[in-house]
C-alpha cells in the first residue's frame, strides 16, 4: 500500500497528527508551542497543504514566535502612548539584522521550549534556523552597529524607533568564480519575510522635483513634480528578558493606482503607462546603487530623501497625535519629546526636511523652526576618509529638492553671518567651513558640514577617531562650539555575539562566574581574570573553542569544498574589502609564508605552526582594486591548497558571501583575527570587539577601537605592529620625497605574484598601487610596504605564542575577560544620558 500522510502519522496538512492544530499564541510549554506551530502550518498557509518540510516548518515556527512578539509589541506601544516619554528615532540607510529566529527566541528566553516543540513535530531547531535568509538591509559595520544599537535600546527599555528602507535586492549576494567576485541580487524577499508587518494605515507622500511657489502672504510652498507614497513595514525588536519590544520601521516606495495610465496601457504604451510605478520600485530596489552615472547619483539622493521625509512626517504625526490631538501640545515641546540621531551623513536631508515641514506645513517662522531642529537632531560621524564624507552636486540638489536647496542656502548664509560677527579670526577659513562649496568647476553641498552646523551634538565612534575629528577634521568648528563634540566608543550586543552564537563558551562563562547576569552586564566578565591560570577552566575553554572550530570546518567544507584541519591555527580577516583595511598586506604575508615553507625541508616544516588563513568580505561592485584583491586571495588559495608539500601546514580560504550568519560561525571558531588597517583610517571597527569577546587574539595596528581593546585586555595579549596615526602623514611625505626603502621580504612577495606563479591574471594594476612615490593610485598611500616587516615580525610572535598551549589559552580567557567595555548596552546608555536625554520606560 502506498504511504499517505495519514499512515505516516501526518495529517493531510503535512504536520504531525499527534499534535493538535490549535492557536496558543502566548504558549510557554513545548506541547502548546507545537500546537501553535501546527496551527500556523494549517491556518496561515503559504505552501500547498501536503508538505511540512524544514522550509514550511520555519515559516510556521516564525509565525508562532511572532504571535508572542506582537503581544509584547502592542503592550509596548500602549505603554509608550500612555506614559508619553521622550523617544529616540534612529535614522540609518542600512541595518544588518542577521537571522531573527534565534535572536527572538533567545531574547524571549524560550529557545529550549521551541527546541522541544519542534522535536515533537519531527524537526530539529538547528535545521529550522538554517532555513532563514539574512535580511539584506545592510552591508558592513555601519549597518551592523545600527542593529546592535536597536537590540540594546530594547534591552535597556528605551523608547526607540529605528527607521530604514526595505531594500528588495540588498547590496548583492557574492559568488566566487574562477574570475573572482561576481554579484547577483539578494533573494531574501523572493518568498516573503515572516517578521515584518505591513502597516497599511501608515502611508506618507514624498515629493521629488517640482518648484517653489510664493503665496500672497509671503510663505513658500513646494509644488508639482512627482509624488510617491511611503508605506511602512514594521519589524519587531525584542529586548533581552524584558517585555519591551521596539520597532524597526522600513519604508517601501509605492505609486498609487491613479498613477497608472490606463489609456496609455490600452494604447500599447505599456512602459509609459506604469512609469511612476517603475520609478517607485527603483527607490527600494538596491542598497547603494552605483553612482558613477548622473542617474545613479540622482537615485541615491532620492533614496536618502525618501528615508528622511517619510520618517520625519511619521515622527511629527506621532508628536501631534499623542496627548489627545493637536491643540494640547506646543511646538516648543518637540525637542523634549523627540531625539533624532543621524547614523552618518546619509540621512543629512532630515535637517532641511524638518525645517521645511515646520515652516511650510506647520506655519512656524525660521527662528522657531531652527531652534527646534537644532535641539532635536544629533549626528554620528563614522569616517575621516574624504571620499566617504558626502558631497552632493548643487545642480542635482536644486533639481530634485528645490525647496531644500533654498533652506540649505539660508542655513549657509546665516552661518557665514555668525562667523563674520562673532569669529572674525575664522573668516579666512570660511571657504572650507561653510556648507556650500561654490567652486565654479564643481559646486557641491557638503553634508558633513551641514550636520555639524545644524546638530546639537556630533560624536565619533572610538576615542582615537573622536580625537582626530576634534584635532583635524572639525578643529575649527570645535573652536566655535567646544561642547558640541563627544566620543561614544562603539559596542556590540553580547546576546547575538556570544550568548547565542557560542552556547558552549557562554555556558562555561556562566558556570565560572556563577551567574548569567553578564549577558546584560558585560562588565562582570572581568571576574574571569582570577581564573585565567586555572587548568580546569583552560581545559573547558579549549574544548568549547574546539567545538566551534569543528563547526566552522564543517561549514567551510560545505561552502567551498575545501577540507581544513581544526588543529591548525584559525587565522581570520573578515570585513568589507577596502585598500585601507589592507587585506592586501594579509595575502602578501601569506605568500611570503608559503615561499618560506617551500624552501624548508620536510623535517623543518614539521616544526612550524600549521595555519588556516580565512579572508572574507564583499568588494563594492565598481571598486576595481578591491575586486582584484578578492581574485588574488582565491588564486593564492588555489596554488597553496593544491600543493601537497605545503597544504598540511598552510591553507588559504576565501569565505564567500560574508554576512551576519556567516560571522556567527566564523567568529566563535577563530583564534587569531586581523584588524590591520592603516592607523587613523578605521573610525572604530566592531568586528574586533566580537572576536575579542569570543576569546580570539588580535593582530593589529593602533587604529580605531583596537587602541581601547588593547588597553582593556592588556597589551601583552595583543599582537601590535605598524606605524601610529601621528606618524602616518610624515611617512607619506617621506614616500613622496623618495625616502622609502622597501623591505626585501615585501619585494619577494610582490615578485612571486609578478612571476606568473598564480596564473595568467594581470595583477600589475593592483601592484602598481604599491609602487612609485606619488600620483593617483600609486605611492602606497595605505603604507602596506612600510608596515610589512613589522607585520611579519608580529606574525612570528603569534607562531611562538601558539606553541605554548596553556599560555595561549590564558591570553584567550583574558581577552574575553577584558571585553566588558565593548557592550553596545554601555554605548547606548551613554547616548541616552549624554546626547538624547532619554530615560528607560519599562513595560510593566
Long-range contacts (C-beta under 8 A, 24 or more apart in sequence): 5-50, 10-52, 11-42, 12-49, 12-50, 13-41, 13-42, 13-45, 13-49, 13-50, 13-52, 14-41, 14-49, 14-50, 14-51, 14-52, 14-53, 14-56, 15-41, 15-42, 15-52, 15-60, 15-121, 16-52, 16-120, 16-121, 16-122, 18-120, 19-120, 19-121, 25-64, 25-67, 25-68, 25-70, 25-71, 26-67, 26-68, 26-71, 27-64, 28-110, 28-113, 29-113, 30-113, 30-114, 30-116, 30-117, 30-119, 30-120, 31-117, 31-120, 33-64, 33-110, 33-113, 33-114, 33-116, 33-117, 34-117, 34-118, 34-120, 34-121, 36-64, 36-67, 37-61, 37-64, 37-117, 37-118, 37-121, 38-121, 39-64, 40-64, 46-191, 46-192, 52-121, 52-122, 54-123, 54-127, 54-128, 54-130, 54-131, 55-131, 57-118, 57-121, 57-123, 57-128, 57-131, 58-101, 58-128, 58-129, 58-131, 58-132, 59-194, 61-101, 61-114, 61-118, 61-128, 62-100, 62-101, 62-132, 62-194, 62-195, 63-194, 65-101, 65-104, 65-105, 65-108, 65-110, 65-114, 66-194, 66-195, 66-236, 68-108, 68-110, 69-104, 69-108, 69-236, 69-238, 69-245, 70-197, 70-236, 72-236, 72-238, 72-243, 72-244, 72-245, 72-843, 73-236, 73-245, 73-247, 75-243, 75-245, 75-843, 76-243, 76-244, 76-245, 76-246, 76-843, 79-841, 79-843, 79-844, 80-159, 80-841, 81-322, 83-841, 84-322, 84-323, 84-337, 85-159, 85-838, 85-839, 85-841, 86-159, 86-336, 86-337, 86-338, 86-339, 86-836, 86-837, 86-838, 86-839, 87-159, 87-160, 87-161, 87-337, 87-338, 87-339, 87-838, 88-153, 88-158, 88-159, 88-160, 88-161, 88-339, 88-341, 88-832, 88-836, 88-838, 89-160, 89-161, 89-163, 89-311, 89-315, 89-338, 89-339, 89-340, 89-341, 90-146, 90-149, 90-150, 90-153, 90-160, 90-161, 90-162, 90-163, 90-341, 90-343, 91-163, 91-164, 91-307, 91-308, 91-311, 91-340, 91-341, 91-342, 91-343, 91-347, 91-350, 92-142, 92-143, 92-146, 92-162, 92-163, 92-164, 92-343, 92-344, 92-346, 92-347, 93-142, 93-164, 93-165, 93-287, 93-288, 93-303, 93-304, 93-307, 93-343, 93-344, 93-346, 93-347, 94-137, 94-138, 94-139, 94-142, 94-143, 94-146, 94-164, 94-287, 95-135, 95-137, 95-138, 95-143, 95-146, 95-147, 95-150, 95-162, 95-164, 95-248, 96-134, 96-137, 96-138, 96-139, 96-140, 96-143, 96-144, 96-146, 96-147, 96-659, 96-660, 97-134, 97-135, 97-137, 97-138, 97-147, 97-235, 97-248, 97-660, 98-134, 98-135, 98-147, 98-496, 98-659, 98-660, 98-661, 98-663, 98-664, 99-129, 99-132, 99-134, 99-660, 99-661, 100-132, 100-135, 100-195, 100-235, 101-128, 101-129, 101-132, 102-129, 102-500, 103-151, 103-238, 103-495, 103-496, 103-500, 104-236, 104-238, 106-240, 106-495, 106-499, 106-500, 107-151, 107-154, 107-155, 107-238, 107-239, 107-240, 107-241, 107-495, 108-238, 109-241, 133-187, 133-188, 134-188, 134-659, 134-660, 134-661, 135-188, 135-193, 135-195, 135-235, 136-167, 136-169, 136-170, 136-171, 136-173, 136-186, 136-188, 136-287, 137-164, 137-165, 137-166, 137-167, 137-170, 137-250, 137-287, 138-171, 138-287, 139-171, 139-287, 139-288, 139-576, 139-618, 140-575, 140-576, 141-575, 141-576, 141-684, 141-685, 141-686, 141-687, 142-343, 142-344, 142-382, 144-660, 144-686, 145-343, 145-461, 145-490, 145-686, 145-824, 146-343, 148-491, 148-492, 148-493, 148-496, 148-497, 148-686, 148-824, 149-824, 149-827, 149-828, 150-237, 150-246, 150-248, 151-237, 151-239, 151-240, 151-493, 151-495, 151-496, 151-824, 152-491, 152-493, 152-823, 152-824, 152-825, 152-827, 152-828, 153-237, 153-239, 153-246, 153-828, 154-237, 154-238, 154-239, 154-240, 154-242, 154-244, 154-245, 154-246, 155-239, 155-240, 155-242, 155-244, 155-493, 155-495, 155-520, 155-825, 156-239, 156-825, 156-828, 156-829, 156-832, 156-840, 157-239, 157-242, 157-244, 157-840, 157-841, 157-842, 157-843, 158-246, 158-828, 158-832, 158-838, 158-839, 158-840, 158-841, 159-246, 159-838, 159-841, 160-246, 160-838, 161-246, 161-247, 161-248, 161-249, 162-237, 162-246, 162-247, 162-248, 162-249, 163-248, 163-249, 163-250, 163-251, 163-307, 163-310, 163-311, 163-314, 164-248, 164-249, 164-250, 164-251, 164-307, 165-250, 165-251, 165-283, 165-284, 165-287, 165-303, 165-306, 165-307, 166-196, 166-233, 166-250, 166-251, 166-252, 166-284, 167-284, 167-285, 167-286, 167-287, 168-284, 168-285, 168-286, 169-285, 169-286, 170-286, 170-287, 171-286, 171-287, 171-288, 171-618, 172-618, 172-621, 173-657, 174-618, 174-656, 174-657, 174-658, 175-656, 175-657, 176-630, 176-634, 176-654, 176-656, 179-631, 180-627, 180-628, 180-630, 180-631, 180-634, 181-618, 181-619, 181-627, 181-630, 181-631, 183-621, 185-286, 193-235, 195-235, 195-236, 196-233, 196-234, 196-235, 196-250, 197-233, 197-234, 197-235, 197-236, 198-231, 198-232, 198-233, 199-231, 199-232, 199-233, 199-234, 200-231, 202-231, 202-232, 202-249, 202-314, 203-229, 203-230, 203-231, 203-232, 203-254, 204-229, 204-230, 204-309, 204-310, 204-313, 204-314, 204-317, 205-229, 205-230, 206-230, 206-253, 206-305, 206-306, 206-309, 206-310, 207-309, 208-302, 208-305, 208-400, 208-401, 209-399, 209-400, 209-402, 210-402, 211-402, 212-402, 212-403, 212-406, 219-359, 219-360, 219-363, 220-359, 220-360, 220-403, 220-406, 221-360, 222-356, 222-360, 222-402, 222-403, 226-276, 226-279, 228-253, 228-254, 228-255, 228-276, 228-279, 228-280, 228-283, 228-306, 229-253, 229-254, 229-255, 229-256, 229-280, 230-254, 230-306, 230-309, 230-310, 230-313, 232-310, 232-314, 240-495, 240-519, 240-520, 241-520, 242-842, 242-843, 243-842, 243-843, 243-844, 244-841, 244-842, 244-843, 249-311, 249-314, 251-284, 251-306, 251-307, 251-310, 251-311, 252-284, 253-280, 253-281, 253-283, 253-284, 253-306, 254-280, 255-279, 255-280, 288-620, 290-621, 290-622, 292-622, 294-396, 297-392, 297-393, 297-396, 298-396, 298-400, 301-392, 301-396, 301-397, 301-400, 301-401, 302-400, 304-346, 304-347, 304-348, 304-349, 305-349, 305-353, 305-400, 305-401, 305-404, 307-346, 307-347, 308-347, 308-349, 308-350, 308-353, 309-349, 309-353, 311-347, 311-350, 312-340, 312-350, 312-353, 312-354, 312-357, 313-357, 315-340, 316-357, 316-362, 331-358, 331-362, 331-364, 331-368, 331-372, 332-368, 332-372, 334-372, 334-376, 335-372, 335-375, 335-376, 338-376, 339-376, 339-378, 339-835, 339-836, 339-837, 339-838, 340-376, 340-377, 340-378, 341-377, 341-378, 341-379, 341-380, 341-831, 341-835, 341-836, 342-377, 342-378, 342-379, 342-380, 342-451, 342-455, 343-380, 343-382, 344-380, 344-381, 344-382, 344-383, 345-379, 345-381, 345-389, 345-390, 345-447, 345-448, 345-451, 346-390, 348-379, 348-390, 348-447, 348-448, 348-450, 348-451, 349-401, 349-404, 350-377, 351-377, 351-411, 351-450, 351-451, 351-454, 351-455, 352-401, 352-403, 352-404, 352-407, 352-408, 352-411, 353-404, 355-407, 355-411, 356-403, 356-404, 356-407, 360-403, 366-410, 370-411, 373-454, 374-454, 374-455, 374-456, 375-456, 376-456, 377-454, 377-455, 377-456, 378-455, 378-456, 378-457, 378-458, 378-459, 378-835, 378-836, 379-451, 379-452, 379-455, 379-457, 379-458, 379-459, 380-458, 380-459, 380-460, 380-461, 380-488, 381-448, 381-451, 381-458, 381-459, 381-460, 381-461, 381-465, 381-469, 381-473, 381-683, 382-461, 382-683, 382-684, 383-683, 384-465, 384-468, 384-469, 384-472, 384-473, 384-680, 384-681, 384-683, 385-580, 385-681, 389-446, 389-447, 389-448, 390-447, 390-448, 391-437, 391-444, 391-445, 391-446, 391-447, 392-444, 392-445, 392-447, 393-442, 393-443, 393-444, 393-445, 394-436, 394-438, 394-443, 394-444, 394-445, 395-443, 397-445, 405-445, 408-435, 408-436, 408-445, 408-450, 409-436, 411-435, 411-450, 411-453, 411-454, 412-436, 415-453, 419-480, 423-479, 423-480, 426-476, 426-479, 426-480, 429-476, 432-476, 433-476, 433-477, 452-477, 452-484, 453-477, 455-484, 456-484, 457-484, 457-485, 457-486, 457-835, 458-484, 458-485, 458-486, 459-485, 459-486, 459-487, 459-488, 459-835, 460-485, 460-486, 460-487, 460-488, 460-683, 461-487, 461-488, 461-489, 461-490, 461-683, 461-684, 461-705, 462-487, 462-489, 462-490, 462-683, 462-684, 462-685, 462-704, 462-705, 462-707, 462-708, 463-487, 463-489, 463-707, 463-708, 464-680, 464-702, 464-703, 464-704, 464-707, 464-725, 465-683, 465-684, 465-704, 468-680, 468-725, 486-834, 486-835, 488-827, 488-830, 488-831, 488-834, 488-835, 489-684, 489-705, 489-708, 489-821, 489-822, 489-827, 490-684, 490-685, 490-686, 490-689, 490-705, 490-822, 490-824, 490-827, 491-686, 491-689, 491-821, 491-822, 491-823, 491-824, 491-825, 491-826, 491-827, 491-828, 492-686, 492-689, 492-690, 492-693, 492-822, 492-823, 492-824, 493-823, 493-824, 493-825, 494-518, 494-519, 494-522, 494-693, 494-823, 494-825, 495-519, 496-660, 496-664, 497-667, 497-689, 497-690, 497-693, 497-694, 498-693, 498-694, 500-664, 501-664, 501-665, 501-667, 501-668, 501-694, 502-544, 502-548, 502-668, 502-694, 504-543, 504-544, 504-547, 504-548, 505-541, 505-544, 505-545, 505-548, 505-668, 505-694, 505-695, 505-816, 507-544, 508-537, 508-540, 508-541, 508-544, 509-816, 511-540, 512-537, 520-825, 521-825, 522-819, 522-820, 522-821, 522-822, 522-823, 522-825, 522-826, 523-820, 523-821, 523-823, 523-826, 524-820, 525-816, 525-817, 525-818, 525-819, 525-820, 526-817, 526-818, 526-820, 527-817, 528-813, 528-814, 528-816, 528-817, 529-813, 529-814, 529-817, 529-818, 531-813, 532-810, 532-813, 532-814, 532-817, 533-810, 535-806, 537-813, 538-806, 538-809, 538-810, 538-813, 541-695, 541-809, 541-812, 541-813, 542-805, 542-809, 545-669, 545-671, 545-695, 545-812, 548-668, 548-669, 549-669, 549-671, 551-665, 551-668, 551-669, 552-665, 552-666, 552-668, 552-669, 552-670, 553-669, 555-662, 555-665, 556-614, 556-653, 556-655, 559-655, 559-656, 560-653, 560-654, 560-655, 560-656, 562-637, 562-641, 562-651, 562-653, 564-612, 564-651, 564-653, 565-610, 565-612, 565-648, 565-651, 567-610, 568-609, 568-610, 568-611, 568-612, 568-651, 569-609, 569-610, 569-611, 569-612, 569-671, 569-672, 569-798, 569-802, 570-612, 570-614, 570-669, 570-670, 570-671, 570-672, 571-611, 571-612, 571-613, 571-614, 571-670, 571-671, 571-672, 571-673, 571-674, 571-798, 572-613, 572-614, 572-615, 572-616, 572-666, 572-667, 572-670, 572-672, 572-673, 572-674, 572-691, 572-696, 573-614, 573-615, 573-616, 573-617, 573-673, 573-674, 573-675, 573-676, 574-614, 574-615, 574-616, 574-617, 574-655, 574-658, 574-662, 574-663, 574-666, 574-687, 575-617, 575-685, 575-687, 576-617, 576-618, 576-619, 576-620, 577-617, 577-618, 577-619, 577-623, 577-626, 577-627, 577-629, 577-630, 578-623, 578-626, 579-625, 579-626, 579-629, 579-769, 579-781, 579-782, 580-677, 580-678, 580-681, 580-682, 580-782, 581-676, 581-677, 581-682, 582-676, 582-677, 582-678, 582-782, 582-784, 582-787, 583-615, 583-617, 583-629, 583-633, 584-629, 584-632, 584-766, 584-770, 584-784, 585-676, 585-784, 585-787, 585-788, 585-791, 586-613, 586-615, 586-674, 586-676, 587-615, 587-629, 587-632, 587-633, 587-636, 587-652, 588-746, 588-749, 588-750, 588-784, 588-788, 589-749, 589-788, 589-791, 589-792, 589-795, 590-636, 590-640, 590-650, 590-652, 591-636, 591-749, 591-752, 591-753, 592-745, 592-748, 592-749, 592-792, 593-650, 593-795, 594-636, 594-639, 594-640, 594-643, 594-646, 594-650, 595-748, 595-749, 595-752, 597-645, 597-646, 597-649, 597-650, 598-643, 598-645, 598-646, 602-645, 605-645, 605-646, 605-648, 605-649, 608-649, 608-799, 609-799, 609-802, 609-803, 610-648, 610-649, 610-650, 611-649, 611-650, 611-651, 612-650, 612-651, 612-653, 613-650, 613-651, 613-652, 613-653, 614-653, 614-654, 614-655, 614-666, 615-652, 615-653, 615-654, 615-655, 616-654, 616-655, 616-656, 616-658, 616-662, 616-666, 617-658, 618-657, 618-658, 624-765, 625-765, 625-766, 625-769, 625-777, 628-763, 628-765, 628-766, 629-766, 630-654, 631-761, 632-753, 632-758, 632-763, 632-766, 635-758, 635-759, 635-761, 636-758, 638-758, 638-759, 639-757, 639-758, 663-687, 663-690, 667-691, 667-694, 667-696, 668-694, 670-694, 670-696, 671-696, 671-697, 671-802, 671-808, 671-812, 672-696, 672-697, 672-698, 672-699, 672-719, 672-798, 673-697, 673-698, 673-699, 674-698, 674-699, 674-700, 675-699, 675-700, 675-701, 675-703, 675-704, 675-706, 676-700, 676-701, 676-721, 676-722, 676-787, 676-791, 677-701, 677-703, 677-704, 678-703, 678-722, 678-723, 678-728, 678-782, 678-783, 678-787, 679-703, 679-722, 679-723, 679-724, 679-725, 679-727, 679-728, 680-725, 680-726, 680-728, 681-782, 682-706, 689-819, 689-822, 692-815, 692-816, 692-818, 692-819, 692-822, 693-815, 693-816, 693-819, 693-822, 694-816, 695-812, 695-813, 695-815, 695-816, 696-812, 696-815, 697-798, 697-801, 697-808, 697-811, 697-812, 697-815, 698-815, 699-791, 699-794, 699-795, 699-798, 701-787, 705-822, 708-821, 708-822, 709-818, 709-819, 709-822, 712-818, 712-819, 712-820, 712-821, 712-822, 713-814, 713-815, 713-817, 713-818, 713-819, 714-814, 714-818, 716-811, 717-811, 717-814, 717-815, 717-818, 719-794, 719-795, 719-797, 719-798, 719-801, 720-794, 721-787, 721-790, 721-791, 721-793, 721-794, 722-783, 722-787, 722-790, 722-791, 723-783, 723-786, 723-787, 728-783, 731-783, 731-786, 732-779, 732-781, 732-783, 735-773, 735-774, 735-779, 735-780, 735-786, 736-773, 736-774, 736-779, 737-773, 738-773, 740-773, 740-780, 740-785, 740-786, 742-785, 743-785, 743-788, 743-789, 745-788, 745-789, 745-792, 746-784, 746-785, 746-788, 746-789, 749-788
